[in-house]
Amino acid sequence: MTRSARVRALFALALLALSLYVAVTVPVRLGLDLRGGTQIVLETRSTPAAEADREATDRTLEVLRGRIDALGIAEPTLVRSGENRIIAELPGVQDPREAADVLGRTAQLTFHPVPAAGDGTARTLPDESGAPLRLGPAALTGEHVEEAAARFDDRGGAGWHVTVDFEGDGRDRWARLTGEAACRPAGDPSRRIAIVLDDKVISSPQVDPSVACGSGIRDGATRITGSFGPEEARELSLLINGGALPVPVETVEQRTVGPTLGAEAITASAWAAAIGTALTALYVIVVYRLMGLLAVLALACYGLVSYAALAALGAALTLPGLAGFVLAIGMAVDANVLVFERAREEYTARRRPSARSALTAGFRNAFSAIADSNITTLIAAALLFFLASGPVRGFGVTLGIGVLASMFSALVITRVLAEFAASRPRVRRSPQLTGIATTGAVRERLTRRDPQLLRRPRRWLAVGATVLVLAGAGMVVRGVGLGVEFTGGRLIEYATSSPVDADRVRTALDEAGFPRAVVQTSDATGLTLRTEPMSNAQEAQVTSAVRELAGGAEKVRDELVGPSLGEELRRNALVALAVALGAQLLYLAARFRWVFGTAAVAALAHDVVILVGVFAWLGKPLDGVFLAALLTVVGYSVNDSVILFDRVRELAGRHPEKPWPDVVNPAVLQTLPRTVNTGMGAALVLTALAVLGGSSLTDFALALLIGIAVGTYSSVFTAAPLAVLLGRRRPRSG
């Protein structure tokens, strides 16, 4: 074994050991769509007294976090999104009305004296340590606070502390309150001032002995000291500021998923992954024999590394993310197929002396194509992460992890295993065991017939244009049905006890004030309602009517998207698509010159229009999950074009004297085996996902199946003919 091979082997073992440790010790956090619960997106609103900027949103976030803790919800998640949005994830909450009411209230901050023990008018609350504390009537409210800040004093010995400044008549109120408390003996509980936020004591400091009885603190400023660390001081200042500067919040998005639906999705995806992976593994082993078996082992390592990376990053595994994980299983074989096909060429066409030398050359020659194709997919994943939101962003994270893990699997693990196996004496004596000593069924037929596919490129473009027009007509004839998250509205899915008549449900919705509601029955006991935005009280009325009509119904999904957020998500989706096309064009133009970039992006736009048109003909909505599938198709389609144009670039440099069509046509024939084998691997997994993945994943898998079929066709019969026509004046090799 060479030194470089030993380094690769040690690196692979170290990463696999680390991944195994992480997978065993760190659990993956499930998204709400898999474990059940409610997600509420709140948007802060500006008022004449306060602007809803980043700082105000952070203050509101701290207040809301305390309120969620008061609800007793296990493992809640509360984060700021952008300048003025807050995302609250509440696992296990199936009735979002109570949570939305609590989260939407305006903060109430009050300052109380602590009366003597004989005062019968006082009420009792636990202080910050949990001990009972008697409180008198509120003397000040948050409206009297100008600002609170966490500061550090290393000269006065106070260390970390919190300063509070009052404004208006709050200065006089604070002076009276502290002046009365200062008349109590030092250490007496009644010398304390209680700061209460939403009926919870957040601090109860004693008035300093230096403050005179009756005069109090008259400059409108005070300092709260104690054994604060930087985080404690900062949190207290944020809580006080949150009460002092309350900004109203509005629910712009609300999603509720029942635990049954999430459990079914996990089970269905697990079966799809198991069966799809088994079929893909069997196919790879049949085609590539020993090398295929080693690729399957590397694929298992890929799954381990992907899972560990997801757990280590703390990313939530969502339903689209789970689908992306399953999809990546099929896509992960692509790099292995590229290497094995190049190794077959080296062994059979260039007469390499051994399978190991053919494999070494295969890895070397396939590297640029693997790198370029994976970078284009990473571009799509990055766009999903930065421009999408919610579960679709989770899909982008999973897809990105899958791409990086697949590169490690193919270029490191597969190479270590393949080179080790190829160097065994028995394999050297029987090279046909490797699976790369033969040309393969697809390449053998192509070599025997040598079809001139690009002799008349305009014919292929005419066929593509016809399909494009037929599919695009669906957008005109049937119209494009946007999902609730792009239009705004409410989508509720029920599992009913018995079949229910959709017309009776429409009548009930009409009586409830929603005459334009869309009612669909998915199976015998499945019912989906889609309406304009409705309040939680109206939703309760509709749910009651459905339960009465069906003799019982369980709400398994509830999504509410405000019209302003729907418009924003729709705009972001168009921006994501435009940026995807532009980014691919720039990358391909930089790597392959403008002829290839233009041809690839034109084929890409062709794929997008056909996929949207087919969904329009089928009457299926275009939602966030469809956007995830569409951008994945963008990456897959560009992958095919990149593989093809990488070979064109190689042949153009090797045969500069040949006419342009005589360079592109052999490139198509040489890369077609890879295209067929990779497409079959992905199709097997996606078919299992479409059949076994349940209703929530069917449309996703269907979009990807259509996209992969169209993308495979367009790379050969749209991008290649365009490159031939655009490159009549032969471009320089890049």
FENZIRA-V424074 format. One record per backbone hydrogen bond with DSSP energy under -1.0 kcal/mol. CO is the residue of the C=O (numbers start at 1). NH is the residue of the N-H. If there is no record, write none. Layout:
co=CO nh=NH
co=CO nh=NH
This chain:
co=2 nh=6
co=3 nh=7
co=4 nh=8
co=5 nh=9
co=6 nh=10
co=7 nh=11
co=8 nh=12
co=9 nh=13
co=10 nh=14
co=11 nh=15
co=12 nh=16
co=13 nh=17
co=14 nh=18
co=15 nh=19
co=16 nh=20
co=17 nh=21
co=18 nh=22
co=19 nh=23
co=20 nh=24
co=21 nh=25
co=22 nh=26
co=29 nh=317
co=31 nh=34
co=31 nh=35
co=32 nh=36
co=36 nh=92
co=37 nh=257
co=38 nh=90
co=39 nh=255
co=40 nh=88
co=41 nh=252
co=41 nh=253
co=42 nh=86
co=43 nh=250
co=50 nh=47
co=51 nh=53
co=53 nh=57
co=54 nh=58
co=55 nh=59
co=56 nh=60
co=57 nh=61
co=58 nh=62
co=59 nh=63
co=60 nh=64
co=61 nh=65
co=62 nh=66
co=63 nh=67
co=64 nh=68
co=65 nh=69
co=66 nh=70
co=67 nh=71
co=69 nh=72
co=77 nh=89
co=79 nh=87
co=84 nh=44
co=85 nh=81
co=86 nh=42
co=87 nh=79
co=88 nh=40
co=89 nh=77
co=90 nh=38
co=90 nh=93
co=96 nh=100
co=97 nh=101
co=98 nh=102
co=99 nh=103
co=100 nh=104
co=108 nh=198
co=109 nh=142
co=110 nh=196
co=111 nh=139
co=111 nh=140
co=112 nh=194
co=113 nh=136
co=116 nh=119
co=123 nh=135
co=125 nh=133
co=127 nh=130
co=131 nh=127
co=133 nh=125
co=135 nh=123
co=140 nh=111
co=141 nh=144
co=142 nh=145
co=144 nh=167
co=147 nh=165
co=149 nh=163
co=151 nh=161
co=153 nh=159
co=159 nh=153
co=161 nh=151
co=162 nh=224
co=163 nh=149
co=164 nh=222
co=165 nh=146
co=165 nh=147
co=167 nh=170
co=168 nh=171
co=169 nh=173
co=170 nh=174
co=171 nh=175
co=172 nh=176
co=173 nh=177
co=174 nh=178
co=175 nh=179
co=176 nh=180
co=177 nh=181
co=178 nh=182
co=179 nh=214
co=181 nh=184
co=185 nh=188
co=188 nh=191
co=189 nh=192
co=191 nh=207
co=194 nh=112
co=195 nh=202
co=195 nh=203
co=196 nh=110
co=200 nh=197
co=203 nh=195
co=205 nh=193
co=208 nh=211
co=212 nh=216
co=220 nh=166
co=222 nh=164
co=224 nh=162
co=226 nh=228
co=229 nh=233
co=230 nh=234
co=231 nh=235
co=232 nh=236
co=233 nh=237
co=234 nh=238
co=235 nh=239
co=236 nh=240
co=237 nh=241
co=238 nh=242
co=239 nh=243
co=240 nh=244
co=241 nh=245
co=248 nh=45
co=250 nh=43
co=252 nh=562
co=253 nh=41
co=254 nh=560
co=255 nh=39
co=256 nh=558
co=257 nh=37
co=258 nh=262
co=259 nh=263
co=260 nh=264
co=261 nh=265
co=262 nh=266
co=263 nh=267
co=264 nh=268
co=265 nh=269
co=266 nh=270
co=267 nh=271
co=268 nh=272
co=269 nh=273
co=270 nh=274
co=271 nh=275
co=272 nh=276
co=273 nh=277
co=274 nh=278
co=275 nh=279
co=276 nh=280
co=277 nh=281
co=278 nh=282
co=279 nh=283
co=280 nh=284
co=281 nh=285
co=282 nh=286
co=283 nh=287
co=284 nh=288
co=285 nh=289
co=288 nh=291
co=289 nh=293
co=290 nh=294
co=291 nh=295
co=292 nh=296
co=293 nh=297
co=294 nh=298
co=295 nh=299
co=296 nh=300
co=297 nh=301
co=298 nh=302
co=299 nh=303
co=300 nh=304
co=301 nh=305
co=302 nh=306
co=303 nh=307
co=304 nh=308
co=305 nh=309
co=306 nh=310
co=307 nh=311
co=308 nh=312
co=309 nh=313
co=310 nh=315
co=317 nh=31
co=318 nh=322
co=319 nh=323
co=320 nh=324
co=321 nh=325
co=322 nh=326
co=323 nh=327
co=324 nh=328
co=327 nh=331
co=328 nh=332
co=331 nh=334
co=333 nh=337
co=334 nh=338
co=335 nh=339
co=336 nh=340
co=337 nh=341
co=338 nh=342
co=339 nh=343
co=340 nh=344
co=341 nh=345
co=342 nh=346
co=343 nh=347
co=344 nh=348
co=345 nh=349
co=345 nh=350
co=346 nh=352
co=354 nh=358
co=355 nh=359
co=356 nh=360
co=357 nh=361
co=358 nh=362
co=359 nh=363
co=360 nh=364
co=361 nh=365
co=362 nh=366
co=366 nh=370
co=367 nh=371
co=368 nh=372
co=369 nh=373
co=370 nh=374
co=371 nh=375
co=372 nh=376
co=373 nh=377
co=374 nh=378
co=375 nh=379
co=376 nh=380
co=377 nh=381
co=378 nh=382
co=379 nh=383
co=380 nh=384
co=381 nh=385
co=382 nh=386
co=383 nh=387
co=384 nh=388
co=389 nh=392
co=390 nh=394
co=391 nh=395
co=392 nh=396
co=393 nh=397
co=394 nh=398
co=395 nh=399
co=396 nh=400
co=397 nh=401
co=398 nh=402
co=399 nh=403
co=400 nh=404
co=401 nh=405
co=402 nh=406
co=403 nh=407
co=404 nh=408
co=405 nh=409
co=406 nh=410
co=407 nh=411
co=408 nh=412
co=408 nh=413
co=409 nh=414
co=412 nh=416
co=413 nh=417
co=414 nh=418
co=415 nh=419
co=416 nh=420
co=417 nh=421
co=418 nh=422
co=419 nh=423
co=421 nh=424
co=424 nh=428
co=425 nh=429
co=426 nh=430
co=430 nh=433
co=431 nh=434
co=433 nh=290
co=434 nh=291
co=440 nh=444
co=441 nh=445
co=442 nh=446
co=443 nh=447
co=444 nh=448
co=445 nh=449
co=446 nh=450
co=451 nh=453
co=452 nh=455
co=456 nh=459
co=457 nh=461
co=458 nh=462
co=459 nh=463
co=460 nh=464
co=461 nh=465
co=462 nh=466
co=463 nh=467
co=464 nh=468
co=465 nh=469
co=466 nh=470
co=467 nh=471
co=468 nh=472
co=469 nh=473
co=471 nh=474
co=472 nh=475
co=473 nh=477
co=474 nh=478
co=474 nh=479
co=481 nh=622
co=483 nh=486
co=483 nh=487
co=484 nh=488
co=489 nh=561
co=490 nh=531
co=491 nh=559
co=492 nh=529
co=493 nh=556
co=493 nh=557
co=494 nh=527
co=495 nh=554
co=501 nh=505
co=502 nh=506
co=503 nh=507
co=504 nh=508
co=505 nh=509
co=506 nh=510
co=507 nh=511
co=508 nh=512
co=509 nh=514
co=510 nh=513
co=514 nh=517
co=518 nh=530
co=520 nh=528
co=525 nh=496
co=527 nh=494
co=528 nh=520
co=529 nh=492
co=530 nh=518
co=531 nh=490
co=535 nh=539
co=536 nh=540
co=537 nh=541
co=538 nh=542
co=539 nh=543
co=540 nh=544
co=541 nh=545
co=542 nh=546
co=543 nh=547
co=544 nh=548
co=545 nh=549
co=546 nh=550
co=547 nh=552
co=552 nh=497
co=554 nh=495
co=556 nh=258
co=557 nh=493
co=558 nh=256
co=559 nh=491
co=560 nh=254
co=561 nh=489
co=562 nh=566
co=563 nh=567
co=564 nh=568
co=565 nh=569
co=566 nh=570
co=567 nh=571
co=568 nh=572
co=569 nh=573
co=570 nh=574
co=571 nh=575
co=572 nh=576
co=573 nh=577
co=574 nh=578
co=575 nh=579
co=576 nh=580
co=577 nh=581
co=578 nh=582
co=579 nh=583
co=580 nh=584
co=581 nh=585
co=582 nh=586
co=583 nh=587
co=584 nh=588
co=585 nh=589
co=586 nh=590
co=587 nh=591
co=588 nh=592
co=589 nh=593
co=593 nh=597
co=594 nh=598
co=595 nh=599
co=596 nh=600
co=597 nh=601
co=598 nh=602
co=599 nh=603
co=600 nh=604
co=601 nh=605
co=602 nh=606
co=603 nh=607
co=604 nh=608
co=605 nh=609
co=606 nh=610
co=607 nh=611
co=608 nh=612
co=609 nh=613
co=610 nh=614
co=611 nh=615
co=612 nh=616
co=613 nh=617
co=614 nh=618
co=615 nh=620
co=622 nh=483
co=623 nh=627
co=624 nh=628
co=625 nh=629
co=626 nh=630
co=627 nh=631
co=628 nh=632
co=629 nh=633
co=630 nh=634
co=631 nh=635
co=632 nh=636
co=633 nh=637
co=634 nh=638
co=635 nh=639
co=636 nh=640
co=637 nh=641
co=638 nh=642
co=639 nh=643
co=640 nh=644
co=641 nh=645
co=642 nh=646
co=643 nh=647
co=644 nh=648
co=645 nh=649
co=646 nh=650
co=647 nh=651
co=648 nh=652
co=649 nh=653
co=650 nh=654
co=651 nh=655
co=655 nh=658
co=660 nh=663
co=660 nh=664
co=661 nh=665
co=663 nh=667
co=664 nh=668
co=665 nh=669
co=666 nh=670
co=667 nh=671
co=668 nh=672
co=671 nh=675
co=672 nh=676
co=673 nh=677
co=674 nh=678
co=675 nh=679
co=676 nh=680
co=677 nh=681
co=678 nh=682
co=679 nh=683
co=680 nh=684
co=681 nh=685
co=682 nh=686
co=683 nh=687
co=684 nh=688
co=685 nh=689
co=686 nh=690
co=687 nh=691
co=688 nh=692
co=689 nh=693
co=694 nh=697
co=694 nh=698
co=697 nh=701
co=698 nh=702
co=699 nh=703
co=700 nh=704
co=701 nh=705
co=702 nh=706
co=703 nh=707
co=704 nh=708
co=705 nh=709
co=706 nh=710
co=707 nh=711
co=708 nh=712
co=709 nh=713
co=710 nh=714
co=711 nh=715
co=712 nh=716
co=713 nh=717
co=714 nh=718
co=714 nh=719
co=718 nh=722
co=719 nh=723
co=720 nh=724
co=721 nh=725
co=722 nh=726
co=723 nh=727
co=725 nh=728
co=728 nh=730
